[in-house]
Amino acid sequence: MSDARNRPGPNVLLSLAENPESTPVRSAWIGPILALGTRLARKADQFVERQLIVAISVPSREYAAALIGAGWTLGRPPAQVTTDPLSVLQRALPRSHFRALNATHVISGPFRGLDESHARPRVALAGHWAVDRLEAVAPVLEGDPTDRMPRPQIGSIGRMTGVDRDWAQRLVAPAADLVIVGTKAWINDDLEAVLARADDRDGDSLTTLLLPRTEKSATWFSRLYSSSGFADQLPLPDNVLLTILDGQGSIKYLNDVLTPVVVCVIDRSIADESAAEQVVQLRNSRGEPHALASELGWTPSAGIEALAFTVEL
């Protein structure tokens, strides 16, 4: 467990740059938004029979969903702790899918054999690899979109949160239990931003922290769906624990999302109160209040309003 002083809390001053070439800007609102995702990640297993719904109202939706999602992925542990390459591969079944990690790449594909006849065992997995050059290996339930991708590197935020200590395990066995729904072009723009602690120069892009599944993914932490076609994705897989509904166009699906935790991001810059009205109506008709401060240990920063409640699943 990482040291408490390294955890992303509401008092940590963070900076955000629009992209790697932009000048980072410090702001007091970044830390609390990130911390909301982390606090939810640590409490997610408590919501089995009742769904937790958190609605936050922000002056503008920019970066809010991505930061909450990043906090969530930082707070969720790897799905598998035992990732020692040789011990995992010795138990592998033919044609079952695995992810592996070396110094430069994440590798994904069906297991085709382990050759231990030489001093340095080799594995056939999307190519042939010396097992002693692999840092971690884990099985996956289904194949990934591609068999190889450059290894994502973690920096400032990884050190702050302690995930740099198990980054290899996270890359081969991520929780992968997050869905973000919204206008994909806007979300993808947000993911270009770089997050850092104070004056650290090696910030992490939100893309790295969220690792959304794309056609170029050999590993991934989250799924991004367009609100315009989200109905076709329902019901969501059972392993999804958090769904973030980013904006009015996605919040209309609130009653159809059955994941244990849902966060609604309400954009006050848009003159449309239908999303807020839908949330309040659900709270009034079926909800039981959930105190964010006492039960989650989180309070919104200035300019951000929030409410939370639970409903029976």
C-alpha positions in Angstrom: 0.0 0.0 0.0 1.4 3.4 -0.9 2.3 5.9 1.7 -0.6 8.2 2.6 1.3 11.3 1.8 1.6 10.2 -1.8 -2.0 9.6 -2.4 -4.0 12.0 -4.6 -6.0 14.1 -2.2 -7.9 17.3 -2.4 -5.0 19.3 -0.9 -2.5 18.2 -3.5 -1.7 21.0 -5.9 -1.6 19.7 -9.4 -1.0 21.2 -12.8 -2.6 20.5 -16.2 -1.4 21.3 -19.7 -3.6 21.1 -22.7 -1.0 19.0 -24.5 2.8 18.2 -24.1 3.7 21.4 -25.8 1.5 23.7 -23.7 2.5 25.5 -20.5 1.1 23.7 -17.5 -1.3 25.7 -15.3 -1.7 25.0 -11.5 -5.2 25.0 -10.2 -6.9 24.0 -6.9 -9.8 22.3 -8.6 -7.8 19.6 -10.3 -6.8 17.6 -7.2 -10.3 17.2 -5.8 -11.7 16.0 -9.1 -9.0 13.4 -9.4 -9.5 12.4 -5.8 -13.2 11.8 -6.4 -12.3 9.0 -8.8 -9.7 7.5 -6.4 -12.1 7.6 -3.4 -14.8 5.9 -5.5 -12.3 3.2 -6.7 -11.5 2.3 -3.1 -15.2 2.1 -2.1 -16.5 0.4 -5.2 -16.7 -3.1 -3.8 -19.2 -1.9 -1.2 -21.9 -1.3 -3.8 -23.3 -4.7 -4.7 -27.0 -4.6 -4.1 -27.4 -0.8 -4.3 -26.0 1.5 -7.0 -24.1 4.6 -6.0 -24.9 7.6 -8.2 -22.8 10.8 -7.9 -23.7 13.9 -9.8 -21.3 16.8 -10.0 -22.2 20.1 -11.6 -19.2 21.9 -13.1 -18.8 25.3 -14.8 -17.5 23.5 -17.9 -17.2 19.8 -18.6 -13.7 20.0 -19.9 -11.3 17.5 -18.2 -13.8 16.6 -15.5 -14.8 13.1 -16.7 -11.2 12.3 -17.8 -9.8 13.3 -14.4 -12.4 11.3 -12.5 -11.6 8.4 -14.7 -7.9 8.8 -14.2 -8.4 8.9 -10.4 -10.4 5.7 -10.7 -7.8 3.8 -12.7 -5.1 5.0 -10.3 -7.1 3.7 -7.3 -8.0 0.3 -8.7 -5.5 -2.5 -8.0 -4.2 -4.9 -10.8 -6.6 -7.7 -11.5 -3.8 -10.3 -10.9 -0.9 -10.0 -8.5 1.1 -13.1 -9.6 2.6 -12.1 -12.9 6.0 -13.8 -12.7 6.6 -14.8 -16.4 7.9 -18.3 -16.1 5.6 -19.5 -13.4 2.5 -18.1 -15.2 3.6 -19.6 -18.6 4.3 -23.0 -17.2 0.6 -23.3 -16.3 -0.6 -21.8 -19.6 -3.0 -23.8 -21.8 -2.5 -23.8 -25.6 -4.3 -21.0 -27.5 -5.3 -19.2 -24.3 -4.7 -15.5 -24.5 -1.9 -13.7 -22.6 -0.4 -10.3 -22.2 3.3 -9.9 -21.6 5.6 -6.9 -20.9 9.2 -6.3 -21.7 11.3 -3.1 -21.5 9.8 -1.6 -24.7 6.5 -3.2 -25.5 3.2 -4.7 -24.3 2.6 -8.0 -26.2 -0.7 -9.7 -26.5 -1.8 -12.9 -28.2 -2.6 -16.6 -28.0 -0.1 -18.8 -26.2 1.6 -21.1 -28.7 4.2 -22.9 -26.5 7.0 -22.6 -24.0 10.4 -24.0 -24.9 12.4 -24.9 -21.8 15.0 -27.0 -23.6 17.5 -24.2 -23.6 19.3 -22.4 -20.8 17.0 -19.4 -21.5 13.4 -20.5 -22.0 11.5 -18.9 -24.9 7.8 -18.4 -25.3 5.8 -18.2 -28.5 3.4 -15.4 -28.0 2.8 -12.9 -30.9 6.4 -13.8 -31.8 9.2 -15.5 -29.9 10.5 -14.0 -26.7 13.2 -14.9 -24.1 11.2 -15.4 -20.9 13.9 -13.7 -18.8 13.4 -10.5 -20.8 9.8 -10.3 -19.8 8.8 -8.4 -16.7 5.3 -9.6 -16.2 2.8 -12.0 -17.9 -0.9 -12.5 -17.2 -3.8 -14.3 -18.9 -6.7 -12.4 -20.5 -10.2 -13.6 -21.2 -10.3 -12.4 -24.8 -7.8 -11.2 -27.4 -6.8 -7.6 -27.6 -7.2 -5.4 -30.8 -3.6 -5.7 -31.7 -0.7 -7.9 -30.7 1.9 -5.2 -29.8 2.1 -1.6 -28.6 4.8 0.6 -27.2 5.1 0.3 -23.4 3.3 3.3 -21.7 5.6 5.1 -19.3 4.5 6.5 -16.0 5.9 9.7 -14.5 5.0 12.3 -11.9 1.5 11.1 -11.1 2.6 7.5 -11.0 5.2 8.4 -8.3 2.7 10.5 -6.4 0.1 7.8 -6.2 2.5 4.8 -5.9 1.3 3.0 -9.0 4.9 3.2 -10.4 5.6 0.3 -8.0 3.2 -2.1 -9.7 3.0 -0.5 -13.1 4.1 -3.7 -14.8 1.3 -5.7 -13.2 -1.2 -3.0 -14.1 -0.2 -3.1 -17.8 -0.6 -6.8 -18.1 -3.5 -7.3 -15.7 -5.5 -4.0 -15.5 -8.8 -3.9 -13.7 -10.3 -2.6 -17.0 -13.6 -1.8 -15.3 -14.3 1.8 -16.4 -16.6 3.1 -19.1 -16.8 6.8 -20.1 -19.7 7.9 -22.2 -19.9 11.3 -24.0 -18.9 13.2 -27.1 -15.9 11.2 -28.1 -14.2 14.0 -30.0 -14.3 16.2 -26.8 -13.1 13.3 -24.6 -10.2 12.6 -26.9 -9.2 16.2 -26.8 -9.3 16.1 -23.0 -7.0 13.0 -23.1 -4.2 15.0 -24.7 -3.8 17.0 -21.5 -0.8 16.3 -19.3 -1.2 16.1 -15.5 1.6 16.7 -13.1 2.3 17.3 -9.5 3.4 20.9 -8.8 6.6 21.6 -10.8 7.4 18.1 -11.9 8.5 18.1 -15.5 7.6 14.5 -16.3 3.8 14.7 -16.1 1.5 12.0 -17.4 -0.9 12.4 -20.2 -4.5 11.5 -19.4 -4.3 9.0 -22.2 -1.6 7.1 -20.3 -3.6 7.2 -17.1 -6.8 6.0 -18.7 -5.4 3.8 -21.5 -8.7 3.7 -23.5 -9.3 0.7 -25.7 -8.6 1.4 -29.4 -7.7 -0.6 -32.5 -4.1 -0.1 -31.5 -4.4 -1.5 -27.9 -2.5 -4.5 -26.7 -3.7 -3.5 -23.2 -6.2 -1.1 -21.9 -7.7 0.3 -18.7 -11.0 1.8 -20.0 -13.6 1.9 -22.7 -14.9 5.1 -24.4 -18.3 5.2 -26.0 -20.1 7.9 -27.9 -23.3 9.0 -26.4 -25.0 9.0 -29.8 -24.6 5.2 -30.2 -24.5 4.2 -26.5 -27.8 2.3 -26.6 -26.1 -0.3 -28.9 -23.6 -1.0 -26.1 -26.2 -1.8 -23.4 -26.2 -3.8 -21.3 -22.6 -3.2 -20.3 -20.3 -6.1 -19.4 -20.6 -7.4 -15.8 -17.0 -6.5 -15.0 -17.6 -2.7 -15.5 -17.8 -1.1 -12.1 -17.9 2.6 -12.9 -19.7 4.4 -15.7 -19.1 8.1 -16.2 -21.8 9.9 -18.1 -20.2 13.0 -19.4 -22.8 15.7 -20.3 -26.5 15.9 -21.0 -26.4 13.6 -24.1 -25.1 10.7 -22.0 -27.0 11.3 -18.7 -30.2 10.5 -20.5 -29.1 6.8 -20.3 -28.8 7.0 -16.5 -31.8 4.7 -15.8 -30.4 2.1 -18.3 -26.9 1.9 -16.7 -26.7 -0.8 -14.0 -23.0 -0.6 -13.0 -22.4 -0.4 -9.2 -21.1 3.2 -9.5 -22.3 5.9 -11.9 -20.9 9.5 -12.0 -22.9 12.1 -13.9 -21.0 15.2 -15.1 -23.4 18.1 -15.5 -22.1 21.0 -17.6 -23.5 24.3 -16.4 -22.2 26.2 -19.4 -25.0 24.6 -21.5 -28.4 26.0 -21.0 -30.2 22.7 -20.6 -31.4 21.6 -17.2 -32.9 18.3 -18.4 -29.9 16.2 -17.1 -30.0 17.8 -13.6 -33.8 17.3 -13.5 -33.5 13.6 -14.4 -30.9 13.1 -11.7 -33.0 14.9 -9.1 -36.2 13.0 -10.2 -34.4 9.6 -9.7 -33.1 10.7 -6.3 -36.5 11.8 -5.1 -38.4 8.7 -6.4 -36.0 5.9 -5.6 -32.9 7.3 -3.9 -31.4 7.2 -0.4 -29.0 10.0 0.4 -25.3 9.2 0.5 -23.1 11.7 2.3 -20.0 12.3 0.3 -18.0 14.0 3.1 -18.6 11.4 5.8 -19.0 8.2 3.8 -16.6 8.9 0.9 -14.2 11.4 2.6 -14.7 13.8 -0.3 -15.9 17.4 -0.6 -16.1 19.4 -3.8 -14.0 22.5 -4.4 -15.3 26.0 -4.9 -17.5 26.3 -8.0 -18.4 22.6 -8.1 -21.6 21.2 -6.7 -22.2 17.6 -5.9 -24.9 15.2 -4.6 -24.9 11.5 -4.1 -27.5 8.8 -3.4 -28.0 5.1 -3.8 -30.7 3.2 -5.6 -31.6 -0.5 -5.5 -30.1 -2.5 -8.4 
